[in-house]
């Protein structure tokens, strides 16, 4: 029943901390596959069957275009098939990717965020990592490229899971065992205390309770582990928080945009230590834009056409900050 996720279930059976997840994970995965979102995933799986014969012997996970295989390894007909497959699996939000020479140009040039944060965090080599709200897994591949021992991503979206599986199924088996995307939300995870680094990027402002989210993230970290938190912020003092009246940048699901000092206070209040701001910058249309594989509205449509420092509703334009924080040791 859990065919796409069997490798992960087998892998964690021998892990002292992660094996505790087996008390509920199989049931959660079965529930997903029976849901409407799960049926959508099954539809994408049929599309992925076309790529069964593709095996990527070469990978490059340490460049802007995360790449799998070479263009000369496949036939002209297979190139045409991949281009059509990309279109059937739109929209491509995160990336970019290159799969056997065929580029998938995503809405977000996700390497720009990666370049801003990678030098400010604890090196990932040898670490077990959880990426919460991982999208289609672009940053997970970058984490693996940095030498992570194991990368687990969670995101409940069927399309993102399928986009990830497109690439994962083509890589060698030893690499497949190191990287896993599960179609789950953070609230479905027990308190595992199993990960050396937990990433939450572009998630906090979507949560109705920021405190609950920060505590959920903390419960996944080993004692002394590191949180990497990327979220939108606004200008202001430690008392400043924006709760949009209705929509923010046309998004109805934005609940909480704090100032930098307000979020630092909240992290400390939640019990984190060594809170550090490692980057802050305004999102630009160079980083987030419409492409042939993401043809609906993008950042340019969410901003005031006369003043790109404001959203179309008049709020401060999206500005993103990256923090690191540490869970206390025992």
Residue pairs with C-beta under 8 A, 6 or more apart in sequence:
1 29
1 30
1 33
2 9
2 26
2 29
2 30
2 33
4 41
4 45
4 161
4 165
5 29
5 180
5 182
7 176
7 177
7 180
8 152
8 180
8 182
9 22
9 25
9 26
11 150
11 177
11 180
12 18
12 19
12 21
12 22
13 19
13 22
15 194
17 192
17 193
17 194
17 222
18 192
18 194
20 190
20 192
21 189
21 190
21 192
23 190
24 188
24 190
25 182
28 184
28 188
29 182
29 183
29 184
31 38
32 38
32 41
32 156
32 183
32 184
33 41
33 42
37 156
37 157
37 158
37 183
38 158
38 183
40 158
40 159
41 158
41 161
41 162
41 183
44 89
44 158
44 159
44 161
44 162
44 165
45 162
45 165
47 85
47 88
47 89
47 162
48 162
48 165
48 166
48 169
50 81
50 85
51 81
51 82
51 85
51 166
51 169
51 170
52 169
54 69
54 74
54 78
54 100
54 170
55 69
55 170
55 172
56 68
56 69
56 73
56 99
56 100
56 167
56 170
56 171
56 172
57 69
57 73
57 172
58 67
58 68
58 69
58 70
59 67
59 68
59 171
59 175
60 66
60 67
61 141
61 142
61 144
61 145
62 142
62 145
62 146
63 111
64 96
64 109
64 111
65 95
65 96
65 97
65 98
65 103
66 95
66 96
66 97
66 98
66 138
66 141
66 142
66 145
66 167
67 97
67 98
67 99
68 97
68 98
68 99
68 100
68 167
68 170
68 171
69 99
69 100
69 101
69 170
70 100
70 101
71 79
71 100
71 101
71 102
72 101
73 100
74 82
74 100
74 101
78 100
79 100
79 101
79 102
82 99
82 100
82 102
83 102
85 166
86 92
86 102
86 104
86 293
87 293
89 159
89 162
89 163
89 166
90 293
90 294
90 295
91 107
91 159
91 293
91 294
91 295
91 296
92 104
92 105
92 106
92 107
92 136
92 163
92 291
92 293
92 294
93 106
93 107
93 108
93 135
93 136
93 160
93 294
94 106
94 107
94 108
94 110
94 135
94 136
94 137
94 138
94 139
95 104
95 105
95 106
95 108
95 109
95 110
95 136
95 138
96 103
96 104
96 105
96 106
96 109
96 110
96 111
97 103
97 104
97 106
97 138
97 167
98 104
99 166
99 167
99 170
104 293
105 291
105 292
105 293
106 138
106 291
106 293
106 294
107 288
107 289
107 290
107 291
107 294
107 298
108 287
108 288
109 286
109 287
109 288
110 138
110 139
111 142
112 286
112 287
113 139
113 201
113 230
113 287
113 320
114 139
114 142
116 278
116 279
116 281
116 322
117 228
117 230
117 278
117 279
117 322
118 142
118 146
120 276
120 278
120 279
120 322
120 324
121 197
121 226
121 228
121 278
121 324
122 197
122 226
122 324
123 146
123 147
124 143
124 146
124 147
124 148
124 197
125 146
125 147
125 148
126 147
126 148
126 149
127 148
127 149
127 195
127 196
127 197
128 148
128 149
128 150
128 152
128 194
128 195
128 196
128 197
129 140
129 143
129 148
129 150
129 151
129 152
129 195
129 196
129 197
129 198
129 199
130 152
130 153
130 154
130 194
130 195
130 197
130 198
130 199
130 220
131 137
131 139
131 140
131 143
131 151
131 152
131 153
131 154
131 198
131 199
131 201
132 153
132 154
132 186
132 198
132 199
132 200
132 203
132 217
133 154
133 155
133 186
133 200
133 201
133 202
133 203
133 206
134 140
134 153
134 154
134 155
134 160
134 181
134 199
135 155
135 157
135 160
136 155
136 159
136 160
136 161
136 163
136 164
136 181
137 153
137 160
137 163
137 164
137 167
137 168
137 179
137 181
139 199
139 201
140 151
140 153
140 164
140 179
140 181
141 167
141 179
143 151
143 199
144 151
144 175
144 178
144 179
148 178
149 178
150 178
150 179
150 180
151 178
151 179
151 180
152 180
152 181
152 182
152 195
153 164
153 179
153 180
153 181
153 182
154 181
154 182
154 183
154 184
154 185
154 186
154 188
154 189
155 161
155 181
155 183
155 184
156 183
156 184
156 185
157 183
158 183
160 181
161 181
161 182
161 183
164 181
165 181
168 176
168 179
168 181
169 176
186 203
186 213
186 216
186 217
187 216
189 216
189 219
189 220
191 219
191 220
192 219
192 220
193 219
193 220
193 221
193 222
193 223
194 220
194 222
195 220
195 221
195 222
195 225
196 221
196 222
196 225
196 226
197 221
197 225
197 226
197 227
197 228
198 217
198 220
198 221
198 225
198 226
198 227
198 228
199 228
199 230
200 213
200 217
200 227
200 228
200 229
200 230
200 231
201 228
201 229
201 230
201 231
202 230
202 231
203 213
203 231
204 210
204 213
204 214
204 229
204 231
204 256
205 231
205 232
205 254
205 255
205 256
205 257
206 253
206 254
206 255
207 213
207 255
207 256
208 255
210 255
210 256
210 258
210 266
211 266
211 270
214 229
214 266
214 267
214 270
214 272
215 270
217 227
217 229
218 227
218 270
218 271
218 272
218 327
221 227
221 327
222 327
223 327
223 328
223 329
223 330
224 326
224 327
224 328
224 329
225 326
225 327
226 324
226 325
226 326
226 327
227 272
227 323
227 324
227 325
227 326
227 327
228 322
228 323
228 324
229 267
229 322
229 323
229 324
229 325
230 320
230 321
230 322
230 323
231 257
231 263
231 320
231 321
232 254
232 257
232 318
232 319
232 320
232 321
233 257
233 258
233 259
233 260
233 263
233 280
233 319
233 320
233 321
234 240
234 242
234 257
234 258
234 259
234 315
234 316
234 319
235 259
235 316
235 319
236 259
236 261
236 262
237 259
237 261
237 262
238 259
238 261
238 262
238 264
238 265
239 262
240 258
240 259
240 262
241 256
241 257
241 258
241 259
241 262
242 248
242 256
242 257
242 258
242 315
242 316
243 255
243 256
243 257
244 254
244 255
244 257
244 313
244 315
246 252
246 313
247 254
247 313
248 254
248 257
248 311
248 313
248 315
249 299
249 302
249 303
249 311
249 312
249 313
249 315
249 317
249 318
250 297
250 301
250 302
250 312
251 302
258 266
260 277
260 280
260 321
263 321
263 323
264 275
264 277
264 323
267 275
267 323
267 325
268 275
271 327
271 328
272 325
272 326
272 327
272 328
273 325
273 326
273 327
273 328
274 324
274 325
274 326
275 323
275 324
275 325
276 323
276 324
276 325
277 321
277 322
277 323
278 322
278 323
278 324
279 321
279 322
280 319
280 320
280 321
280 322
281 319
281 320
282 309
282 317
282 318
282 319
282 320
283 299
283 317
283 318
283 319
283 320
284 299
285 298
285 299
285 300
285 308
287 299
288 298
288 299
289 298
289 299
289 300
290 296
290 297
290 298
290 300
299 318
301 312
302 311
302 312
302 318
303 310
303 311
303 312
303 317
304 310
304 311
304 312
304 314
308 317
309 316
309 317
310 316
310 317
311 317
311 318
